[in-house]
Amino acid sequence: MAQTQRPQQLEGLQPDTNPALIRFQTEFTLTIRPGQDGVRPLTLLTQDIQRLQIVLAKCKRLKEMADVDVPKSYAWLAPYTSKHTPISLLSSSPPDLRIITRPLHTRLSLSSAGMPVDDLTNIEVIRNDWVQNKARQDVQVGENVTIRIRVGTFNVNGKMPSQDLASWVAGRSEKSHENRELQDDGKSIPALKRLSHLPLGEISPDSASASRGSLKSETQSINTQATTLSSSSTLVADDDPDVLVLGFQELDLSTEALLYSTGTTREDAWCMAVFAGLGEKGVWYEKLVSKQLVGMLLLVIVKKSITACFRDIKMTAAGAGIMGLMGNKGGTAIRLTLTPPGTPNSPNPSPTVLTFVNTHLAAFDEMADKRNADFHDLGTKLKFNTGSTYDVDGNGNFPSPLSIYESDVLIWMVHLNYRVDLQDADVRGLLVSDIGDNVQTLLKYDQLKNAQRDHRAFDNFVEHPISHIPTYRFSAGVLTDDMGFDRKRKPAWTDRILHLSAPSIGIQQLSYTSHPEITMSDHRPVSAEFSLQLGIIDAPNYYSVVHKLYHGVSDFEESAEPPKVKLDNDTVIFGKISYRQRVSQSLGIQNQGNVPCAFHFIPQDSEMSIHPEWMCITPMTVCFTFHLSCYYVAELGQGLLLPKEKTVINFTAHVDNNSAAKLNLVSRHIQYTLILHTALGQDYFITVTGEYQHTCFANSLSLLTRLPGPIRDLENLEALLPERLAINAPREIMRLVNWMMANAINVDGLFVSSAEEQLISIVRECLDTGADFPKVMKDDPRLALAVAQTLLQLLDSLPEPVIPVSLYARCAQVTSRDEAFEFLDELPSEAVNVWISITAFVHFIGQQASVGDSEASQGKAERLAAIFAPVFLRDDTSSYPPISPIGKRNFLLHFIS
C-alpha cells in the first residue's frame, strides 16, 4: 500500500493565495496480488480512509482463514488453499534469453528515494532468480559435460558444390586432406565416389533419392546401430566437433523455387559434399535433421555415438522477403534438446536446449533499417510448435509455441547483409594497405556493430572479434580489384555468426574465421567453433529442491515482522582515488531478522544513477552462517538473505576518461550517498568518500594552458591563470616531446610498440606532480616506449580532440601541403602549437630512422599517420556521410611525410 499527498486548493481561493491556506489531500493506493501466475493484481485508489479500513480488515480476515491448517477431513481443500510454486520455476522450457541475460537490477523497479517502490514485484523477481540458481547449485552432481560445436554459414549463390569443403566443415587445411582430384581449372575437389556414382552437377532427383540413404529432410535421423555414451564418458573424445551445424543461403536462385518446392536435390548434393569434406572421419557422423526454406538450408550433423542424446527436435521457418512473406529472404531454425547420458548419481539429468537460426536479410547498403526490422520480425515469427492443435496441458490449455529465445544456447548463423558505412574507395584502400589495423578501423563503421551499440538489433548477442577480411563480394569473370573483390560491389562482412547463452552455461568460442580458399561463390564461407560446459543437473531432484526452496521463502512479504539487516559500517572510505587505478573496499550486510530479506540499491532521485560514474558495485564472498548459503545475485548489490545470513558487497572506484573529465572540475574531496533499500523495510544510507588525485589527463587543451604548475598542486579552479596569461601549449605535452627529443630519437618502435602499463602509470604520475622522470637505463628502450604511449593516451583522453570534430570533413578534402598549413589558421592557438610540436617531432624521427631511404621514410610516415590520425582526428561513426579515415591520414601526412 502506498501513500501520496496531493495539494488541494480550497474552494473560492485564487491561484496566488497564501500557501498556508492550501491543504493536502492524502490518497491511498492498495494493490492486492493473487498468489498465482497469470492473474493480474487488483489496484484500488481511494481517499476514503474509513472504507479503506473496512477493506483491509476483510482482507486480513480472509488471509487468516487461508493460513489455518486444513483438517484431515478437509484434505481435499489443500490444492485450493496451498501456495503453489510459480509455473515459471517448474517449466521444462528455459526462460527467455533476452531477459535472463540482462543484469538483475535492470529487471527491478528502481524508484528513487522518497517515492514508492514496487517491493512485491521486486521480491518476486529476486526470489525466483535466487531459487533457480540456488537449486542448480545444490543439485549439480559429478563433473561438467563438454560438447564441441562447429558452426558454419555459406551463401553459395545458387552454385552446386565443386570444391573441397574440408577447411570449412572440419577445420582442416586442404593440403592435409586426402583423396582429392583436380578439375580442369586446377581447383581441388574431394573424391565423392564413396557417396555417389554421379558427378554432383548431374544428380537427378531419382538417383539422389536412391543415394540419400539415411539423409532425411525435416525429420530426425537416428541410426539404430549407433552406440551411445557410457555413463563415464564425455561428449568430446578429441578435437573433432560433436555437432556440426551449417547454414546455407541462396541454395536455389530459380524463379520456380519462390513459387513451389523444387525438391531436395540441391540439399542432397551439398550434404554429400559436407560428408566428403569430413574425409575418413565422415563415417563417425550422420545427418540428424535439416530444414529448408527456398534457398535457405539449415543442416545438423552429429556424431553417431551421441545421436540418442538428442530428443524433442523441432523446426520452423518464416519468410521476410517480397511483401514480408516470400521465402527469398527470411529464416529457418532448429531446436535440439540435448540430454547427457545418465549416471548412477544422476539417472535423469536435466536437458539443455540448443537453438540454431539461419537467416538471409535484406540486401543493399541503404537497407540497414530494414535489416534491423527483419531481425526483430523474425524473432517474433520463428516459433516452434509444442504439439497438435488438439493437444492440451494439464490445465486444459492449448500449449503456447516456443520462441527461439526460450533456449539455453542460441546461435545465429547468418547472411545478414550488413554493410560498411564508408565510401567504396576508403574500404578498398584500407584493405589493400598493410599499414595499421585496418580491419578494426573498418569495423568501427560496420552496420551490425553500430546496430548492436545503439540497441537497434542483436542486443546482448556476442560476436567473437573479427580478424578476417570481408567475405563479400568476390565474382569470377567480372572486373575485380587486386584483392579479388568485385569492383561494382563494396566489400563487407555480410556473413556472421553470433550467439546468446544463459548464465548457467559455460560457453567458450574457440575460433571465428573465413575460408578464402573456397572460391566457388561470390561469398566466402565463415566458421566458428564453440566449447560448451554443461552442468549435470538431476532433473527430478531439481524440481524437488525448487519446491523446497521456494516454499521456504514464499511468504516472507506477508509476515508482520519487517526485515531487519545490519551493516558493518555506514561509510565506505576509498582513500586516494587516481586516474586508471582501481581501488576496492567491501562492506558486510547481515540479516538479523527472522524472515528472509530482499535488498537492492536505488537512486537518490529519478535523474540520478544508482552509483556515481566512477564507481561500480559487485558481489563478493558469501559467509556461511546458516544451513543454507546466501546466493548473491549478479551486479549492483541486490540479493536475498535468509535469516542470520551474511554477505559482502564490494565497491570499486575506477576513473576513466569520461569520469575524469568531470572529476577534474571539482574539489579533491568527493562524496556520494548510496541508498540500500530492503523490500518492505527501511532504507540504509551509505556514505562513500574518497580523495581524488587530479590529473592532467581528460582536460581540455585550454585548461591545461592555464595551469600555473603541476595540476596536483592546483587548489581549485579559481587558481587557474587568466586566459590572457595562458601559456602557448600544455607543459605536460611539451615535456613528453622534449624528453623524447633528448632521449629517444634512435629508439626503434617508438609509438608503434606497446609499453608496460606500470611504467606508463609512473610517467603519468610525474606529469601530474611535476616529479622528474625515472633515470634512463643504458640501452633499455622501455621508458622511451612508455613515454611515447603516454603521449598517445594523453591526446586520446582530451574531451575535445586537437582538431575539432566540426572541421573533420574539410581536413579530409585537403589536397596539398600548402592548403594543409593554411587550414591551421582556423584552430585555437594552443591546438596549433600542440599540432606543430608533435608533427614536427614525428617527422623528425621518421627521417632519422630512414636516412637516405625515401621509400622507407614514407612507409614509416604512413605507419605513424595510421597511429596518430585516430587520436588527432577521432573516428566518428555518428556523422553522415562518414568522414574518410584515409582522408584524415592523408591530411596528417602533409605534415609528417
ChimeraX attribute file (.defattr): number of C-alpha atoms within 10 A of each C-alpha:
attribute: neighborCount
match mode: 1-to-1
recipient: residues
	/A:1	12
	/A:2	13
	/A:3	12
	/A:4	12
	/A:5	11
	/A:6	10
	/A:7	11
	/A:8	12
	/A:9	16
	/A:10	12
	/A:11	7
	/A:12	7
	/A:13	11
	/A:14	9
	/A:15	8
	/A:16	6
	/A:17	12
	/A:18	9
	/A:19	10
	/A:20	6
	/A:21	11
	/A:22	14
	/A:23	13
	/A:24	13
	/A:25	12
	/A:26	15
	/A:27	16
	/A:28	17
	/A:29	14
	/A:30	17
	/A:31	14
	/A:32	12
	/A:33	13
	/A:34	11
	/A:35	15
	/A:36	13
	/A:37	11
	/A:38	9
	/A:39	9
	/A:40	10
	/A:41	12
	/A:42	10
	/A:43	11
	/A:44	12
	/A:45	14
	/A:46	12
	/A:47	12
	/A:48	11
	/A:49	12
	/A:50	8
	/A:51	11
	/A:52	17
	/A:53	11
	/A:54	11
	/A:55	13
	/A:56	12
	/A:57	12
	/A:58	12
	/A:59	13
	/A:60	12
	/A:61	12
	/A:62	11
	/A:63	12
	/A:64	10
	/A:65	12
	/A:66	14
	/A:67	11
	/A:68	9
	/A:69	12
	/A:70	15
	/A:71	10
	/A:72	9
	/A:73	7
	/A:74	9
	/A:75	11
	/A:76	11
	/A:77	12
	/A:78	13
	/A:79	9
	/A:80	10
	/A:81	14
	/A:82	13
	/A:83	15
	/A:84	15
	/A:85	19
	/A:86	18
	/A:87	11
	/A:88	13
	/A:89	18
	/A:90	15
	/A:91	10
	/A:92	13
	/A:93	17
	/A:94	20
	/A:95	17
	/A:96	16
	/A:97	22
	/A:98	16
	/A:99	13
	/A:100	15
	/A:101	14
	/A:102	13
	/A:103	13
	/A:104	20
	/A:105	22
	/A:106	11
	/A:107	14
	/A:108	20
	/A:109	16
	/A:110	23
	/A:111	15
	/A:112	20
	/A:113	16
	/A:114	9
	/A:115	14
	/A:116	14
	/A:117	19
	/A:118	16
	/A:119	20
	/A:120	15
	/A:121	15
	/A:122	20
	/A:123	23
	/A:124	16
	/A:125	17
	/A:126	22
	/A:127	22
	/A:128	21
	/A:129	20
	/A:130	20
	/A:131	23
	/A:132	19
	/A:133	16
	/A:134	20
	/A:135	22
	/A:136	21
	/A:137	15
	/A:138	15
	/A:139	21
	/A:140	20
	/A:141	16
	/A:142	12
	/A:143	11
	/A:144	15
	/A:145	16
	/A:146	19
	/A:147	19
	/A:148	23
	/A:149	19
	/A:150	24
	/A:151	25
	/A:152	27
	/A:153	28
	/A:154	28
	/A:155	26
	/A:156	23
	/A:157	17
	/A:158	15
	/A:159	17
	/A:160	19
	/A:161	20
	/A:162	19
	/A:163	20
	/A:164	26
	/A:165	29
	/A:166	25
	/A:167	22
	/A:168	30
	/A:169	25
	/A:170	21
	/A:171	20
	/A:172	14
	/A:173	13
	/A:174	19
	/A:175	10
	/A:176	9
	/A:177	17
	/A:178	13
	/A:179	12
	/A:180	16
	/A:181	15
	/A:182	12
	/A:183	11
	/A:184	7
	/A:185	6
	/A:186	8
	/A:187	15
	/A:188	19
	/A:189	21
	/A:190	22
	/A:191	19
	/A:192	21
	/A:193	10
	/A:194	8
	/A:195	15
	/A:196	17
	/A:197	11
	/A:198	14
	/A:199	12
	/A:200	20
	/A:201	12
	/A:202	11
	/A:203	18
	/A:204	13
	/A:205	15
	/A:206	9
	/A:207	14
	/A:208	20
	/A:209	15
	/A:210	10
	/A:211	17
	/A:212	17
	/A:213	9
	/A:214	13
	/A:215	21
	/A:216	17
	/A:217	18
	/A:218	18
	/A:219	15
	/A:220	20
	/A:221	17
	/A:222	18
	/A:223	16
	/A:224	9
	/A:225	8
	/A:226	16
	/A:227	13
	/A:228	16
	/A:229	18
	/A:230	13
	/A:231	14
	/A:232	9
	/A:233	13
	/A:234	16
	/A:235	20
	/A:236	14
	/A:237	12
	/A:238	8
	/A:239	7
	/A:240	16
	/A:241	25
	/A:242	24
	/A:243	24
	/A:244	24
	/A:245	26
	/A:246	26
	/A:247	29
	/A:248	26
	/A:249	27
	/A:250	21
	/A:251	23
	/A:252	23
	/A:253	16
	/A:254	13
	/A:255	9
	/A:256	11
	/A:257	17
	/A:258	17
	/A:259	11
	/A:260	9
	/A:261	11
	/A:262	14
	/A:263	12
	/A:264	15
	/A:265	18
	/A:266	24
	/A:267	25
	/A:268	21
	/A:269	21
	/A:270	22
	/A:271	21
	/A:272	21
	/A:273	26
	/A:274	23
	/A:275	23
	/A:276	25
	/A:277	28
	/A:278	25
	/A:279	21
	/A:280	12
	/A:281	13
	/A:282	14
	/A:283	12
	/A:284	13
	/A:285	22
	/A:286	23
	/A:287	26
	/A:288	27
	/A:289	24
	/A:290	26
	/A:291	24
	/A:292	26
	/A:293	26
	/A:294	25
	/A:295	26
	/A:296	28
	/A:297	26
	/A:298	28
	/A:299	27
	/A:300	21
	/A:301	23
	/A:302	20
	/A:303	24
	/A:304	23
	/A:305	19
	/A:306	22
	/A:307	26
	/A:308	19
	/A:309	17
	/A:310	20
	/A:311	15
	/A:312	11
	/A:313	19
	/A:314	21
	/A:315	23
	/A:316	20
	/A:317	22
	/A:318	23
	/A:319	25
	/A:320	24
	/A:321	17
	/A:322	13
	/A:323	7
	/A:324	14
	/A:325	12
	/A:326	16
	/A:327	23
	/A:328	25
	/A:329	25
	/A:330	29
	/A:331	33
	/A:332	25
	/A:333	27
	/A:334	25
	/A:335	24
	/A:336	22
	/A:337	20
	/A:338	19
	/A:339	18
	/A:340	30
	/A:341	23
	/A:342	17
	/A:343	17
	/A:344	8
	/A:345	13
	/A:346	20
	/A:347	15
	/A:348	18
	/A:349	22
	/A:350	23
	/A:351	25
	/A:352	22
	/A:353	22
	/A:354	20
	/A:355	25
	/A:356	25
	/A:357	28
	/A:358	30
	/A:359	29
	/A:360	30
	/A:361	26
	/A:362	24
	/A:363	17
	/A:364	12
	/A:365	16
	/A:366	12
	/A:367	15
	/A:368	21
	/A:369	15
	/A:370	13
	/A:371	24
	/A:372	21
	/A:373	17
	/A:374	25
	/A:375	22
	/A:376	14
	/A:377	16
	/A:378	21
	/A:379	16
	/A:380	13
	/A:381	18
	/A:382	24
	/A:383	21
	/A:384	20
	/A:385	15
	/A:386	14
	/A:387	13
	/A:388	9
	/A:389	9
	/A:390	8
	/A:391	11
	/A:392	13
	/A:393	10
	/A:394	7
	/A:395	6
	/A:396	8
	/A:397	10
	/A:398	15
	/A:399	16
	/A:400	13
	/A:401	12
	/A:402	18
	/A:403	20
	/A:404	26
	/A:405	21
	/A:406	21
	/A:407	24
	/A:408	22
	/A:409	24
	/A:410	22
	/A:411	21
	/A:412	24
	/A:413	28
	/A:414	25
	/A:415	29
	/A:416	24
	/A:417	23
	/A:418	27
	/A:419	24
	/A:420	23
	/A:421	23
	/A:422	22
	/A:423	14
	/A:424	14
	/A:425	12
	/A:426	17
	/A:427	24
	/A:428	18
	/A:429	14
	/A:430	18
	/A:431	18
	/A:432	13
	/A:433	11
	/A:434	11
	/A:435	17
	/A:436	16
	/A:437	14
	/A:438	19
	/A:439	16
	/A:440	13
	/A:441	16
	/A:442	20
	/A:443	21
	/A:444	17
	/A:445	20
	/A:446	20
	/A:447	24
	/A:448	25
	/A:449	17
	/A:450	17
	/A:451	18
	/A:452	16
	/A:453	13
	/A:454	10
	/A:455	11
	/A:456	15
	/A:457	20
	/A:458	21
	/A:459	13
	/A:460	17
	/A:461	18
	/A:462	15
	/A:463	16
	/A:464	16
	/A:465	11
	/A:466	16
	/A:467	14
	/A:468	14
	/A:469	18
	/A:470	26
	/A:471	24
	/A:472	23
	/A:473	21
	/A:474	25
	/A:475	19
	/A:476	13
	/A:477	7
	/A:478	12
	/A:479	12
	/A:480	16
	/A:481	13
	/A:482	9
	/A:483	11
	/A:484	13
	/A:485	23
	/A:486	20
	/A:487	17
	/A:488	13
	/A:489	15
	/A:490	21
	/A:491	21
	/A:492	22
	/A:493	24
	/A:494	25
	/A:495	25
	/A:496	27
	/A:497	24
	/A:498	17
	/A:499	21
	/A:500	23
	/A:501	22
	/A:502	20
	/A:503	14
	/A:504	13
	/A:505	14
	/A:506	14
	/A:507	20
	/A:508	13
	/A:509	17
	/A:510	13
	/A:511	14
	/A:512	20
	/A:513	22
	/A:514	25
	/A:515	19
	/A:516	17
	/A:517	17
	/A:518	20
	/A:519	17
	/A:520	18
	/A:521	20
	/A:522	18
	/A:523	26
	/A:524	26
	/A:525	28
	/A:526	27
	/A:527	25
	/A:528	23
	/A:529	20
	/A:530	19
	/A:531	18
	/A:532	18
	/A:533	17
	/A:534	19
	/A:535	24
	/A:536	26
	/A:537	25
	/A:538	21
	/A:539	19
	/A:540	15
	/A:541	19
	/A:542	22
	/A:543	19
	/A:544	13
	/A:545	19
	/A:546	25
	/A:547	19
	/A:548	15
	/A:549	20
	/A:550	21
	/A:551	15
	/A:552	14
	/A:553	18
	/A:554	21
	/A:555	13
	/A:556	19
	/A:557	21
	/A:558	11
	/A:559	12
	/A:560	8
	/A:561	13
	/A:562	19
	/A:563	23
	/A:564	17
	/A:565	21
	/A:566	14
	/A:567	15
	/A:568	11
	/A:569	12
	/A:570	15
	/A:571	15
	/A:572	20
	/A:573	16
	/A:574	18
	/A:575	14
	/A:576	15
	/A:577	23
	/A:578	20
	/A:579	24
	/A:580	13
	/A:581	12
	/A:582	12
	/A:583	16
	/A:584	17
	/A:585	14
	/A:586	18
	/A:587	17
	/A:588	17
	/A:589	16
	/A:590	21
	/A:591	22
	/A:592	18
	/A:593	18
	/A:594	15
	/A:595	22
	/A:596	24
	/A:597	28
	/A:598	26
	/A:599	23
	/A:600	24
	/A:601	22
	/A:602	27
	/A:603	20
	/A:604	18
	/A:605	14
	/A:606	13
	/A:607	8
	/A:608	11
	/A:609	14
	/A:610	23
	/A:611	20
	/A:612	16
	/A:613	15
	/A:614	18
	/A:615	16
	/A:616	17
	/A:617	21
	/A:618	17
	/A:619	20
	/A:620	16
	/A:621	14
	/A:622	16
	/A:623	14
	/A:624	13
	/A:625	15
	/A:626	12
	/A:627	9
	/A:628	14
	/A:629	17
	/A:630	23
	/A:631	21
	/A:632	23
	/A:633	21
	/A:634	16
	/A:635	17
	/A:636	22
	/A:637	24
	/A:638	25
	/A:639	25
	/A:640	27
	/A:641	28
	/A:642	24
	/A:643	21
	/A:644	18
	/A:645	25
	/A:646	23
	/A:647	24
	/A:648	20
	/A:649	20
	/A:650	17
	/A:651	24
	/A:652	16
	/A:653	23
	/A:654	19
	/A:655	21
	/A:656	17
	/A:657	19
	/A:658	14
	/A:659	16
	/A:660	26
	/A:661	21
	/A:662	13
	/A:663	21
	/A:664	20
	/A:665	12
	/A:666	13
	/A:667	15
	/A:668	19
	/A:669	14
	/A:670	13
	/A:671	14
	/A:672	13
	/A:673	19
	/A:674	23
	/A:675	20
	/A:676	20
	/A:677	23
	/A:678	24
	/A:679	22
	/A:680	21
	/A:681	17
	/A:682	13
	/A:683	18
	/A:684	17
	/A:685	14
	/A:686	17
	/A:687	15
	/A:688	19
	/A:689	18
	/A:690	18
	/A:691	16
	/A:692	22
	/A:693	20
	/A:694	24
	/A:695	21
	/A:696	28
	/A:697	26
	/A:698	25
	/A:699	21
	/A:700	18
	/A:701	23
	/A:702	18
	/A:703	15
	/A:704	25
	/A:705	22
	/A:706	22
	/A:707	21
	/A:708	16
	/A:709	17
	/A:710	19
	/A:711	22
	/A:712	17
	/A:713	14
	/A:714	16
	/A:715	11
	/A:716	13
	/A:717	14
	/A:718	8
	/A:719	12
	/A:720	19
	/A:721	17
	/A:722	12
	/A:723	11
	/A:724	7
	/A:725	11
	/A:726	18
	/A:727	17
	/A:728	15
	/A:729	21
	/A:730	22
	/A:731	17
	/A:732	23
	/A:733	21
	/A:734	16
	/A:735	14
	/A:736	19
	/A:737	22
	/A:738	15
	/A:739	15
	/A:740	21
	/A:741	15
	/A:742	9
	/A:743	14
	/A:744	19
	/A:745	18
	/A:746	15
	/A:747	17
	/A:748	14
	/A:749	12
	/A:750	24
	/A:751	22
	/A:752	14
	/A:753	12
	/A:754	13
	/A:755	20
	/A:756	12
	/A:757	12
	/A:758	10
	/A:759	19
	/A:760	22
	/A:761	17
	/A:762	17
	/A:763	22
	/A:764	24
	/A:765	20
	/A:766	16
	/A:767	24
	/A:768	19
	/A:769	17
	/A:770	15
	/A:771	12
	/A:772	10
	/A:773	16
	/A:774	11
	/A:775	7
	/A:776	12
	/A:777	9
	/A:778	6
	/A:779	7
	/A:780	10
	/A:781	18
	/A:782	18
	/A:783	23
	/A:784	26
	/A:785	24
	/A:786	25
	/A:787	27
	/A:788	23
	/A:789	23
	/A:790	25
	/A:791	22
	/A:792	18
	/A:793	16
	/A:794	18
	/A:795	24
	/A:796	21
	/A:797	21
	/A:798	20
	/A:799	16
	/A:800	17
	/A:801	18
	/A:802	22
	/A:803	20
	/A:804	14
	/A:805	16
	/A:806	9
	/A:807	13
	/A:808	21
	/A:809	16
	/A:810	14
	/A:811	24
	/A:812	19
	/A:813	16
	/A:814	18
	/A:815	13
	/A:816	11
	/A:817	14
	/A:818	11
	/A:819	14
	/A:820	19
	/A:821	15
	/A:822	9
	/A:823	14
	/A:824	17
	/A:825	10
	/A:826	11
	/A:827	15
	/A:828	14
	/A:829	16
	/A:830	18
	/A:831	21
	/A:832	18
	/A:833	17
	/A:834	20
	/A:835	19
	/A:836	15
	/A:837	16
	/A:838	20
	/A:839	20
	/A:840	15
	/A:841	17
	/A:842	25
	/A:843	18
	/A:844	15
	/A:845	22
	/A:846	24
	/A:847	20
	/A:848	13
	/A:849	16
	/A:850	15
	/A:851	10
	/A:852	10
	/A:853	10
	/A:854	12
	/A:855	10
	/A:856	15
	/A:857	20
	/A:858	17
	/A:859	15
	/A:860	21
	/A:861	24
	/A:862	23
	/A:863	17
	/A:864	25
	/A:865	27
	/A:866	22
	/A:867	18
	/A:868	22
	/A:869	20
	/A:870	19
	/A:871	19
	/A:872	23
	/A:873	25
	/A:874	20
	/A:875	20
	/A:876	16
	/A:877	16
	/A:878	10
	/A:879	11
	/A:880	9
	/A:881	11
	/A:882	16
	/A:883	25
	/A:884	21
	/A:885	26
	/A:886	18
	/A:887	20
	/A:888	26
	/A:889	23
	/A:890	23
	/A:891	26
	/A:892	26
	/A:893	21
	/A:894	19
	/A:895	20
	/A:896	25
	/A:897	21
